[in-house]
Amino acid sequence: MLHLLSDENFNNDIVRGLLLRRPELDLVRVQDVGLEEADDITILAWAAENNRVLLTHDRATIPNFAYARLTAKEPMPGVFVLNDRLPVRQAIDDLLLIDAWSDQEEWNGLVLYLPL
């Protein structure tokens, strides 16, 4: 099972759908851990400290900061960048499939763009 963290502006319909379909999913929101309004660097650092893959729609800045962590040889457990035009049901299906058929370590140091 993956350990996930959803970004502040991540679609809450996706979060609710994920948790409705798989209540045991290990998913927390930045709002749940006191990171509301935190900058991207802080969120990525928290995700790394807590070994959580970040879910985001932010294609503009998050990937660059994630790659900067890698360049600096800092831990980066992974980022899933979902197109914000991706239908909610497809986003949920894709994320649950990834969770069911992969391990946390497989995403270490990777930025994945969905849909593929």
LUMMAR-826047 format. One record per residue: residue number from 0; chain; y, z, x of N, C-alpha, C in turn. Coordinates in nm, 3 decimals. Layout:
// residues N
<NUM A <Y Z X> <Y Z X> <Y Z X>> ...
//
This chain:
// residues 116
<0 A <-0.118 0.000 0.084> <0.000 0.000 0.000> <0.125 0.000 0.089>> <1 A <0.221 -0.078 0.048> <0.347 -0.085 0.121> <0.438 0.032 0.082>> <2 A <0.528 0.065 0.172> <0.632 0.165 0.146> <0.762 0.085 0.136>> <3 A <0.824 0.087 0.019> <0.938 0.000 -0.009> <1.065 0.080 -0.038>> <4 A <1.177 0.018 -0.004> <1.310 0.071 -0.033> <1.391 -0.042 -0.093>> <5 A <1.447 -0.022 -0.212> <1.530 -0.127 -0.271> <1.677 -0.100 -0.241>> <6 A <1.745 -0.206 -0.204> <1.887 -0.203 -0.172> <1.967 -0.164 -0.296>> <7 A <2.089 -0.118 -0.275> <2.173 -0.070 -0.386> <2.194 -0.176 -0.494>> <8 A <2.214 -0.300 -0.455> <2.241 -0.405 -0.553> <2.116 -0.485 -0.591>> <9 A <1.999 -0.434 -0.556> <1.875 -0.502 -0.592> <1.856 -0.491 -0.743>> <10 A <1.808 -0.598 -0.802> <1.792 -0.607 -0.948> <1.703 -0.494 -1.001>> <11 A <1.761 -0.404 -1.079> <1.686 -0.291 -1.133> <1.581 -0.334 -1.234>> <12 A <1.596 -0.452 -1.294> <1.490 -0.502 -1.383> <1.363 -0.527 -1.302>> <13 A <1.378 -0.573 -1.180> <1.261 -0.594 -1.093> <1.200 -0.459 -1.057>> <14 A <1.283 -0.363 -1.021> <1.234 -0.229 -0.985> <1.158 -0.169 -1.103>> <15 A <1.217 -0.172 -1.222> <1.151 -0.116 -1.341> <1.021 -0.187 -1.370>> <16 A <1.021 -0.320 -1.360> <0.900 -0.397 -1.386> <0.789 -0.366 -1.286>> <17 A <0.826 -0.350 -1.159> <0.728 -0.315 -1.057> <0.663 -0.181 -1.089>> <18 A <0.745 -0.083 -1.124> <0.694 0.051 -1.151> <0.619 0.060 -1.284>> <19 A <0.655 -0.024 -1.379> <0.580 -0.028 -1.505> <0.441 -0.088 -1.483>> <20 A <0.435 -0.192 -1.404> <0.306 -0.259 -1.379> <0.220 -0.183 -1.280>> <21 A <0.281 -0.112 -1.187> <0.206 -0.035 -1.088> <0.278 0.098 -1.063>> <22 A <0.256 0.196 -1.150> <0.328 0.325 -1.140> <0.309 0.395 -1.006>> <23 A <0.199 0.371 -0.938> <0.172 0.439 -0.811> <0.240 0.370 -0.692>> <24 A <0.312 0.261 -0.718> <0.380 0.188 -0.611> <0.476 0.281 -0.538>> <25 A <0.474 0.276 -0.406> <0.560 0.360 -0.323> <0.694 0.290 -0.304>> <26 A <0.781 0.307 -0.402> <0.911 0.239 -0.404> <1.019 0.341 -0.436>> <27 A <1.119 0.347 -0.350> <1.237 0.429 -0.378> <1.360 0.339 -0.369>> <28 A <1.463 0.381 -0.439> <1.591 0.309 -0.435> <1.686 0.382 -0.342>> <29 A <1.779 0.309 -0.281> <1.875 0.375 -0.193> <1.950 0.484 -0.270>> <30 A <1.972 0.465 -0.400> <2.040 0.564 -0.481> <1.959 0.693 -0.491>> <31 A <1.826 0.682 -0.484> <1.738 0.799 -0.496> <1.738 0.885 -0.370>> <32 A <1.778 0.828 -0.258> <1.773 0.901 -0.131> <1.913 0.929 -0.075>> <33 A <2.015 0.919 -0.160> <2.150 0.955 -0.118> <2.222 0.852 -0.034>> <34 A <2.180 0.725 -0.044> <2.244 0.620 0.036> <2.331 0.526 -0.045>> <35 A <2.368 0.566 -0.167> <2.456 0.478 -0.243> <2.586 0.459 -0.166>> <36 A <2.630 0.337 -0.164> <2.751 0.295 -0.093> <2.740 0.303 0.059>> <37 A <2.619 0.324 0.111> <2.600 0.323 0.256> <2.607 0.178 0.306>> <38 A <2.648 0.161 0.430> <2.654 0.025 0.484> <2.514 -0.023 0.522>> <39 A <2.505 -0.152 0.547> <2.375 -0.215 0.575> <2.306 -0.155 0.698>> <40 A <2.383 -0.126 0.800> <2.327 -0.071 0.924> <2.262 0.066 0.897>> <41 A <2.328 0.147 0.817> <2.275 0.279 0.781> <2.149 0.266 0.698>> <42 A <2.148 0.173 0.604> <2.031 0.153 0.519> <1.912 0.105 0.602>> <43 A <1.935 0.011 0.691> <1.826 -0.037 0.777> <1.776 0.073 0.870>> <44 A <1.865 0.157 0.918> <1.824 0.268 1.005> <1.739 0.367 0.926>> <45 A <1.779 0.398 0.802> <1.701 0.490 0.718> <1.564 0.429 0.689>> <46 A <1.562 0.301 0.657> <1.434 0.233 0.630> <1.343 0.242 0.751>> <47 A <1.398 0.224 0.870> <1.318 0.231 0.992> <1.266 0.373 1.015>> <48 A <1.353 0.472 0.998> <1.313 0.612 1.018> <1.203 0.653 0.921>> <49 A <1.202 0.592 0.803> <1.107 0.629 0.699> <0.998 0.524 0.679>> <50 A <0.991 0.428 0.770> <0.890 0.322 0.769> <0.879 0.254 0.633>> <51 A <0.992 0.201 0.585> <0.995 0.133 0.456> <1.049 -0.009 0.471>> <52 A <0.983 -0.101 0.406> <1.029 -0.240 0.399> <1.144 -0.244 0.299>> <53 A <1.253 -0.306 0.339> <1.371 -0.315 0.252> <1.363 -0.436 0.161>> <54 A <1.386 -0.413 0.031> <1.398 -0.521 -0.068> <1.546 -0.545 -0.092>> <55 A <1.590 -0.669 -0.079> <1.732 -0.699 -0.095> <1.752 -0.839 -0.150>> <56 A <1.869 -0.861 -0.205> <1.913 -0.995 -0.243> <2.019 -1.045 -0.144>> <57 A <2.059 -0.961 -0.051> <2.170 -0.988 0.041> <2.125 -1.079 0.155>> <58 A <2.143 -1.209 0.136> <2.108 -1.306 0.240> <2.217 -1.319 0.345>> <59 A <2.336 -1.272 0.313> <2.451 -1.294 0.401> <2.454 -1.201 0.522>> <60 A <2.420 -1.073 0.502> <2.437 -0.978 0.613> <2.310 -0.906 0.655>> <61 A <2.226 -0.868 0.561> <2.107 -0.787 0.596> <2.020 -0.855 0.701>> <62 A <1.984 -0.983 0.687> <1.899 -1.044 0.791> <1.962 -1.037 0.930>> <63 A <2.091 -1.059 0.940> <2.157 -1.053 1.071> <2.148 -0.914 1.132>> <64 A <2.168 -0.811 1.051> <2.157 -0.674 1.101> <2.012 -0.640 1.136>> <65 A <1.918 -0.693 1.059> <1.776 -0.671 1.090> <1.740 -0.734 1.224>> <66 A <1.784 -0.857 1.245> <1.757 -0.924 1.373> <1.827 -0.852 1.489>> <67 A <1.946 -0.796 1.463> <2.017 -0.720 1.567> <1.936 -0.596 1.607>> <68 A <1.872 -0.533 1.509> <1.786 -0.418 1.541> <1.672 -0.463 1.632>> <69 A <1.614 -0.577 1.603> <1.503 -0.627 1.685> <1.550 -0.660 1.827>> <70 A <1.665 -0.723 1.836> <1.721 -0.758 1.967> <1.747 -0.633 2.050>> <71 A <1.789 -0.526 1.982> <1.816 -0.399 2.050> <1.689 -0.317 2.071>> <72 A <1.574 -0.377 2.036> <1.444 -0.311 2.049> <1.435 -0.183 1.966>> <73 A <1.504 -0.184 1.850> <1.496 -0.074 1.754> <1.390 -0.108 1.650>> <74 A <1.328 -0.008 1.593> <1.227 -0.036 1.491> <1.288 -0.104 1.368>> <75 A <1.211 -0.194 1.310> <1.254 -0.264 1.188> <1.127 -0.297 1.109>> <76 A <1.092 -0.212 1.010> <0.964 -0.227 0.940> <0.955 -0.347 0.846>> <77 A <1.058 -0.427 0.837> <1.052 -0.548 0.757> <1.159 -0.552 0.649>> <78 A <1.192 -0.675 0.611> <1.289 -0.699 0.504> <1.236 -0.812 0.418>> <79 A <1.237 -0.792 0.287> <1.206 -0.898 0.193> <1.336 -0.937 0.124>> <80 A <1.381 -1.060 0.148> <1.504 -1.110 0.089> <1.466 -1.198 -0.029>> <81 A <1.496 -1.149 -0.149> <1.462 -1.223 -0.271> <1.583 -1.299 -0.320>> <82 A <1.562 -1.427 -0.349> <1.668 -1.508 -0.408> <1.706 -1.443 -0.541>> <83 A <1.836 -1.423 -0.563> <1.878 -1.356 -0.686> <1.862 -1.444 -0.810>> <84 A <1.826 -1.569 -0.790> <1.799 -1.659 -0.904> <1.650 -1.668 -0.935>> <85 A <1.570 -1.598 -0.857> <1.426 -1.594 -0.880> <1.401 -1.522 -1.012>> <86 A <1.324 -1.582 -1.103> <1.296 -1.513 -1.230> <1.234 -1.376 -1.204>> <87 A <1.274 -1.279 -1.284> <1.229 -1.141 -1.267> <1.077 -1.133 -1.265>> <88 A <1.013 -1.200 -1.358> <0.866 -1.194 -1.364> <0.802 -1.248 -1.235>> <89 A <0.855 -1.356 -1.182> <0.801 -1.413 -1.059> <0.823 -1.318 -0.942>> <90 A <0.941 -1.256 -0.936> <0.969 -1.160 -0.830> <0.870 -1.045 -0.835>> <91 A <0.846 -0.993 -0.953> <0.751 -0.882 -0.970> <0.611 -0.926 -0.928>> <92 A <0.567 -1.041 -0.978> <0.434 -1.091 -0.944> <0.419 -1.110 -0.793>> <93 A <0.519 -1.171 -0.729> <0.512 -1.196 -0.585> <0.506 -1.066 -0.506>> <94 A <0.590 -0.971 -0.543> <0.592 -0.844 -0.468> <0.463 -0.765 -0.488>> <95 A <0.409 -0.766 -0.609> <0.283 -0.695 -0.632> <0.168 -0.762 -0.559>> <96 A <0.170 -0.893 -0.550> <0.067 -0.965 -0.474> <0.076 -0.929 -0.325>> <97 A <0.196 -0.929 -0.272> <0.215 -0.892 -0.131> <0.168 -0.749 -0.108>> <98 A <0.203 -0.659 -0.199> <0.162 -0.520 -0.185> <0.010 -0.505 -0.189>> <99 A <-0.054 -0.579 -0.277> <-0.199 -0.566 -0.294> <-0.278 -0.624 -0.177>> <100 A <-0.225 -0.726 -0.112> <-0.304 -0.800 -0.014> <-0.250 -0.795 0.128>> <101 A <-0.162 -0.702 0.156> <-0.114 -0.689 0.294> <-0.098 -0.542 0.329>> <102 A <-0.083 -0.517 0.456> <-0.062 -0.382 0.507> <0.081 -0.368 0.558>> <103 A <0.129 -0.247 0.558> <0.264 -0.217 0.604> <0.293 -0.276 0.742>> <104 A <0.199 -0.261 0.833> <0.220 -0.304 0.971> <0.239 -0.456 0.984>> <105 A <0.187 -0.532 0.890> <0.200 -0.678 0.896> <0.345 -0.725 0.887>> <106 A <0.431 -0.644 0.828> <0.569 -0.686 0.804> <0.664 -0.632 0.910>> <107 A <0.612 -0.554 1.003> <0.695 -0.497 1.108> <0.766 -0.607 1.186>> <108 A <0.899 -0.598 1.190> <0.979 -0.693 1.266> <1.001 -0.828 1.198>> <109 A <0.964 -0.839 1.070> <0.977 -0.968 1.002> <1.079 -0.963 0.888>> <110 A <1.143 -1.076 0.867> <1.230 -1.097 0.751> <1.164 -1.208 0.670>> <111 A <1.123 -1.176 0.548> <1.057 -1.271 0.460> <1.151 -1.310 0.347>> <112 A <1.164 -1.439 0.325> <1.246 -1.490 0.215> <1.156 -1.529 0.100>> <113 A <1.187 -1.478 -0.019> <1.110 -1.513 -0.138> <1.201 -1.585 -0.236>> <114 A <1.153 -1.689 -0.305> <1.017 -1.736 -0.300> <0.990 -1.810 -0.168>> <115 A <0.862 -1.819 -0.137> <0.822 -1.888 -0.013> <0.854 -2.036 -0.021>> 
//
